[in-house]
Amino acid sequence: MRGFDNCQRLLRRLISAGDPSAIPVAECAIDDYVEVTEGSQRESGLRLLQQDAWDQHAVVVGVQRSFAETVTAYIERKLAEEANAPDGTAPVRLPHEPLLSAG
């Protein structure tokens, strides 16, 4: 669970700061978590990260709230990729994938 804990701590700090320029850092943290996590644990871990972001969303305002929404949307995209990935393999991350924009 070390990868999960690291990702969760980083996402919490980033949401708390609410800096839109840090969205690529959040995406990278989520992508890294997906890449290092076994297939059977990936989906449940992503759902826990998403729930944690929603919990923070409920108590923050302004840019922090927008950042939390962006994080949850990105995780939802990763969950959809996970559902379409072949048996337990991590979805491939291409270096030229467009980043989600804030807002």
Number of C-alpha atoms within 10 A of each C-alpha: 10 9 16 22 13 12 19 23 11 16 24 17 11 20 26 18 13 21 14 18 10 15 23 14 14 23 19 15 19 23 19 15 23 26 17 12 19 13 16 11 13 22 20 12 19 22 15 14 23 22 13 16 23 16 12 18 21 10 9 16 14 9 17 20 21 19 29 29 20 22 26 21 14 20 21 15 12 21 20 13 14 21 13 11 14 10 10 15 16 20 18 12 12 7 6 6 7 8 11 13 11 17 10
